[in-house]
């Protein structure tokens, strides 16, 4: 009898989940229930999935409204009707059109007009599929209206939005948040009726007992509605079924492509390769994943034709078929990649391919996919209220001052000190935490479906301009929709641009190597020595202090070693304590024999019996705990937070423990292994995924080894990486570059290198307008170099403020005129109000002024660079008020091993972290006086006493320690050093 029910997917309106709605209905003895969220279908598929567990027949619909003003409710008679109302909603959301008062002539959907709206539209003749909804409160007025005569058109429309008073309070707060109003200013028209609650079905019948025909009409249309989606384990994929239009042709094409790929990937084939290929092909065909592979092949083939760099990774990298189709660059035979992680008969979802493109090319690839295939949409996701965000929003709604909101967000209070309002904020922040706030886009998921996406969901149109589903990846997979991940990363753009820079800076070199010749790179001693010494700044995925430390501890000097390190660094392995255990066993084979359980060691000999890769979860579950491969895959997927709460995961967890006990394992061992499995928590990489990352790391290591300057310029031009631009510029200097500030003649928007002369780009001048920079470059390219400042002023339309920036950074140094004199000349030639936007037809005659001789010091230049660029181009140690008392640096650490050292360092980066007890500690990376990088650690007692106060030079006193050969300083004392006073303002009185 309930045709109009809302969940929290009626965003910033509803307060309960679809599961809570079903539980409420079950409690009220309801057997049929319609979910009709406001202009939203996010909860529909999961509502259908969960309804069968509650013995409730699900009905799907949409509550069409303009804001909170109801227009009509549409109920799908069947799946076609659901598609129909989804298409209608999508059109209005895309075009941002108002919902009309009268519904369209739906063929397979019922329409219910609210009583109040029906009164206003009495002239409208109801069609066969249209009805008028009567709520409990409407019953009082019904006899006094003409609508009472329409007995066969009246149905029960008792809206359900709330369960209790707390829900209503939360609802009002959400409405205030949505309207950006104080709660006290929220109009009643923005609220739901407090009576929008579900009553026991018998009580509802009693209320409408005088109007049995209303109950009969309601039951009739509910009985007419039916909806079905297959959520069973053997459900069929809903992706595009065939690539060429028929299965036989698809299979023939896949076989042909693999055959063509064999000589490229394996010049010498053997039975191992051919047997693996046949095994995979048989399964891919059997599971119906042929078109999935061909679509991925189509995408990467187009990318190669366009000259776009890409990396294929994910579990699909375990596949030889993917390797032959050039979707990935990972050889599964070489790495002995676990086939069952890629695919098995019990796995209903296809292998996961994440295809990374350069951030410059991803948009073009997305557009290609939308144009190439018939039914394409982006995958949605929900942005939920998080603790601090919820407190902040509710604090504003209650009118709390910013200081109090900040205090609550930072938990800087004692509960006894809080007033009632603050306590309410905390109470309801906890209540709305985790509930959807608004719809967004999945990081890279694209759905390519057999049917139009509206069969499953309405779509909205985010700023990207592509239709986007109103559900997320978890529900998509439940119903058989499997995403294609099209992602972007800057690492690929750095490689591509480095090749372009090499082509102009060392034109003879570019033809001497193939950046895709990974096999050659893997065995290059120069590359591997850089890897072993962890000199990896700028290199993809391996440049962070933590990764540099791990490489050093493991003494990684091979591709396989890097594959392992890429996964060991992940939080899942580190959190479980297995990263340390892996290092210990790697360095001491005897420890492996002593500590590793024989079964674990037999399962994972390569990683010393330590779980490192995602597929290790499957191996352990299958071989250690005797779970089926299907159950093991549920466990692997359960490592993702969203799946962990699923009942399937809990059942498999219980079976894991029961099976192990049945095999005679001690509980201590069982739960130790389970804790390791659980600690992966969705963070562990598949081995193929790590291998894909390692391939890209090797490409960047090659460029860093042989073309370091060109590569560092590419890194800078693509937004850097883990560190700020200043430190990549420092790295380029250490590698032999001569660094020049921006120059009118030699600089472009981005950085440019001529031989070893690196000219910083105009982009670093933070206050220089982009259009001014473009105007300068256009004039220089069109009419040649500038002859003088006067010539520049005559040819470029520029304001005196913008010209001053260029002069102060010394961009006119080619004139050999002191910049103070140039500033005088600029101000005398251009008045403050001058802002010319158009080129002059004739060069005006510039007046001649006699300007006194002026001078600039190096210190003044350094402080000007800090102001305009954000960092000096000289050594920051030259700016100290007191010269360092020693010259200790990284080179001296070994000599001080086990002793205390006094050392100065320029701060590169600080990682603030907490111990397992929750106390703060710091890891800091710094540059010494000689330009070398060293690392420090501040344990909790020291971190509580000393604080890093922003960028600058710090003096440390601490003990040099070594952990597995990695040297660092355990700080005892620390003091920030003072810079001299800015000489430009030295004469000014404070």
Secondary structure, 3 states (H helix, E strand, C coil): CEEEECCCCCCCCCCCCHHHHHHHHHHCCCCEEEEEEECCCCCHHHHHHHHHHHCCEEEEEEEEEECCEEEEEEEECCHHHHHHHHHHHHHHHHHCCCCCCCCCCCCCEEEEEEHHHHHHCCCCCCCCCEEEEECCCCHHHHCCCHHHHCHHHEEECCCECECCHHHHHHHHHHHHHHHCCCHHHCCHHHCCCCCCECCCHHHHHHHCHHHHHHHHHHHHHHHHCCCCCCCCCCCCCCECCCCCCCHHHHHHHHHHHHHHHHHHHCCCCCHHHHHHHHHHHHHHHHHCCHHHHHHHHHHHHHHHHHCCCEEEECHHHHCHHHHHCCCCCCCCCCCCCCHHHHCCCCCCCCCCCEEEEECCCHHHHHHHHHHHCCCEEEEEEEEECCHHHHHHHHHHHCCCCHHHHHHHHCCCCCHHHCCHHHHHHHHHHHHHCCCEEEEEEEEEEEEEECCCHHHCCCEEECCCCCEEECCCHHHHHHCCCCCEEEEEEHHHHHHHHHHHHHHHHCCCCHHHCCCCCHHHHHCCHHHHHHHHCCCCCCCCCCCCHHHHHHHHHHCCCCHHHHHHHHHHCCHHHHHCCHHHHHHHHHHCHHHHHHHCCHHHHHHCHHHCCCCCCHHHHHHHHHHHCCCCHHHHHHHHHHCCHHHHCCHHHHHHHHHHHHHHHHCCCCHHHHHHHHHHHHHCCCCCCCHHHHHHHHHHHHHHHHHHHHCHHHHHHHHHHCCCCCCCHHHHHHHHHHCCCEEECCCCCCCCCCCEEECCEEECCHHHCCCCCHHHHHHHHHHHHHHCCCCCHHHHHHHCCCCHHHHHHHHHCCCCHHHCCCHHHHHHHHHHHCCCCCCCCCCCCCCCCCCCCCCCCCCCCHHHHHHHHHHHHCCCCCCHHHHECCCCCCCCCHHHCHHHECCEEEEEEEEEEEEEEECCCCCEEEEEEEECCCCCEEEEEECHHHHHHCCCCCCCEEEEEEEEEEECCEEEEEEEEEEECCECCCHHHCCCCC
